[in-house]
Amino acid sequence: MKLNNKIAVITGGGSGIGEAISKAYAKEGATVIIADRDASAASKVSNEIGGATSSIEVDISRRSTVMAAAEQVISNYGRVDILVNNAGSRIIKGFMQHTEEDWDHMLAINLSGPFHCSQAFIPSMVKNGGGSIINLCSIASYIGRPNRCGYVAAKSGLIGLTRTMAIDLSIKKIRVNAISPGMIASPFNQSFAESEATGDTWATENLVGRWGVPDDISGAAVFLASDSAEFITGSDIKVEGGWLYGRARSGEIPIWDD
Ligand SMILES: NC(=O)c1ccc[n+]([C@@H]2O[C@H](COP(=O)([O-])OP(=O)(O)OC[C@H]3O[C@@H](n4cnc5c(N)ncnc54)[C@H](O)[C@@H]3O)[C@@H](O)[C@H]2O)c1
């Protein structure tokens, strides 16, 4: 097993990608702590996994609750080896329709949340000689997307935070990497996946030709947290079916002459 004896905190582990990562980590031998704002979703996933898995209610955008949760986790488990900053949310509105609250909310959850959680768990990693932090970025970390100004700004900031944390924490043997998902059919994107207008068309926009599923992300998350990725830090694995690098114009298909 790739994560034997590791203790991992996964924020937003109560749903979608975080749930898939939590289950994959447990399968690879890690002890998993699911930290989510939605306490009942987190405890449902924790019960499904069983064993030493537990859940804790935390709003990652509120620093004081993050610090209190981290204290509780460390007092229960002794240390944390892996932190997956996965919790996130998105507002879709026109640029001028974004209120100050919308903007602050997007930055608080998607950018400040990973900062608070990292600062809360890093002292334990330092004490134990190292660790691994994985930030869930996005295709929106690389390109503009319509009607998502707060989300795109925050996710773009998060890729920068990942890189600078990788440098600042390298002296304490903490690796910091990102995963950038494309269109994943989790509850986050359910309405787009099920909609007649976007369900099929978005699936064919990437090179693999289907919507991603939460489990597409867990393989990358296991790898980055494992010792196999010991020489990888400050990096990003894009799990988006090739969407960022290979979009054909409408009607253009690869020519293949047998
Ligand atoms: N689904 C996609 O297509 C997609 C694409 C790119 C990036 N992402 C990113 O992947 C991550 C996971 O997305 P998902 O699709 O699983 O979303 P999801 O909506 O299915 O799950 C998000 C989880 O985060 C929790 N959460 C939200 N705000 C929180 C807060 N303030 N404190 C603690 N927990 C909070 C929710 O309760 C939920 O359990 C997010 O960071 C998202 O931005 C998702």
The ligand as an SDF file (V2000), in Angstrom:
LIG
                    3D

 44 48  0  0  0  0  0  0  0  0999 V2000
  -15.7250   19.4750  -10.0720 N   0  0  0  0  0  0  0  0  0  0  0  0
  -14.9580   20.1100  -10.9320 C   0  0  0  0  0  0  0  0  0  0  0  0
  -15.2210   20.0810  -12.1530 O   0  0  0  0  0  0  0  0  0  0  0  0
  -13.7710   20.8980  -10.4880 C   0  0  0  0  0  0  0  0  0  0  0  0
  -12.9450   21.4660  -11.4780 C   0  0  0  0  0  0  0  0  0  0  0  0
  -11.8290   22.1930  -11.0910 C   0  0  0  0  0  0  0  0  0  0  0  0
  -11.5240   22.3370   -9.7470 C   0  0  0  0  0  0  0  0  0  0  0  0
  -12.3440   21.7700   -8.8020 N   0  0  0  0  0  0  0  0  0  0  0  0
  -11.9760   21.9630   -7.3920 C   0  0  0  0  0  0  0  0  0  0  0  0
  -11.9380   20.7120   -6.7350 O   0  0  0  0  0  0  0  0  0  0  0  0
  -12.3150   20.8900   -5.3600 C   0  0  0  0  0  0  0  0  0  0  0  0
  -13.4040   19.9050   -5.0000 C   0  0  0  0  0  0  0  0  0  0  0  0
  -14.5350   20.1460   -5.8370 O   0  0  0  0  0  0  0  0  0  0  0  0
  -15.7700   19.1390   -5.9320 P   0  0  0  0  0  0  0  0  0  0  0  0
  -16.1240   19.0690   -7.3510 O   0  0  0  0  0  0  0  0  0  0  0  0
  -15.5080   17.9030   -5.1830 O   0  0  0  0  0  0  0  0  0  0  0  0
  -16.8780   20.0310   -5.1620 O   0  0  0  0  0  0  0  0  0  0  0  0
  -18.1250   19.5880   -4.2580 P   0  0  0  0  0  0  0  0  0  0  0  0
  -19.0090   20.7740   -4.2510 O   0  0  0  0  0  0  0  0  0  0  0  0
  -18.6670   18.2710   -4.7180 O   0  0  0  0  0  0  0  0  0  0  0  0
  -17.4900   19.3770   -2.8130 O   0  0  0  0  0  0  0  0  0  0  0  0
  -16.9070   20.4350   -2.1070 C   0  0  0  0  0  0  0  0  0  0  0  0
  -16.8440   20.0620   -0.6270 C   0  0  0  0  0  0  0  0  0  0  0  0
  -16.2070   21.1560    0.0350 O   0  0  0  0  0  0  0  0  0  0  0  0
  -16.9570   21.4880    1.1900 C   0  0  0  0  0  0  0  0  0  0  0  0
  -16.7640   22.9120    1.4990 N   0  0  0  0  0  0  0  0  0  0  0  0
  -17.1560   23.9780    0.7630 C   0  0  0  0  0  0  0  0  0  0  0  0
  -16.8330   25.1290    1.3800 N   0  0  0  0  0  0  0  0  0  0  0  0
  -16.2040   24.7690    2.5310 C   0  0  0  0  0  0  0  0  0  0  0  0
  -15.6440   25.4910    3.6120 C   0  0  0  0  0  0  0  0  0  0  0  0
  -15.6790   26.8360    3.6390 N   0  0  0  0  0  0  0  0  0  0  0  0
  -15.0820   24.8060    4.6220 N   0  0  0  0  0  0  0  0  0  0  0  0
  -15.0410   23.4510    4.6090 C   0  0  0  0  0  0  0  0  0  0  0  0
  -15.5890   22.7080    3.6470 N   0  0  0  0  0  0  0  0  0  0  0  0
  -16.1600   23.3570    2.6120 C   0  0  0  0  0  0  0  0  0  0  0  0
  -18.4070   21.1690    0.8330 C   0  0  0  0  0  0  0  0  0  0  0  0
  -19.2080   20.9980    1.9950 O   0  0  0  0  0  0  0  0  0  0  0  0
  -18.2280   19.8890    0.0140 C   0  0  0  0  0  0  0  0  0  0  0  0
  -18.2280   18.7360    0.8460 O   0  0  0  0  0  0  0  0  0  0  0  0
  -12.7190   22.3660   -5.2260 C   0  0  0  0  0  0  0  0  0  0  0  0
  -11.6340   23.0870   -4.7120 O   0  0  0  0  0  0  0  0  0  0  0  0
  -13.0030   22.7890   -6.6460 C   0  0  0  0  0  0  0  0  0  0  0  0
  -12.8150   24.1570   -6.8450 O   0  0  0  0  0  0  0  0  0  0  0  0
  -13.4500   21.0640   -9.1370 C   0  0  0  0  0  0  0  0  0  0  0  0
  1  2  1  0
  2  3  2  0
  2  4  1  0
  4  5  1  0
  4 44  2  0
  5  6  2  0
  6  7  1  0
  7  8  2  0
  8  9  1  0
  8 44  1  0
  9 10  1  0
  9 42  1  0
 10 11  1  0
 11 12  1  0
 11 40  1  0
 12 13  1  0
 13 14  1  0
 14 15  2  0
 14 16  1  0
 14 17  1  0
 17 18  1  0
 18 19  2  0
 18 20  1  0
 18 21  1  0
 21 22  1  0
 22 23  1  0
 23 24  1  0
 23 38  1  0
 24 25  1  0
 25 26  1  0
 25 36  1  0
 26 27  1  0
 26 35  1  0
 27 28  2  0
 28 29  1  0
 29 30  1  0
 29 35  2  0
 30 31  1  0
 30 32  2  0
 32 33  1  0
 33 34  2  0
 34 35  1  0
 36 37  1  0
 36 38  1  0
 38 39  1  0
 40 41  1  0
 40 42  1  0
 42 43  1  0
M  CHG  2   8   1  16  -1
M  END
$$$$
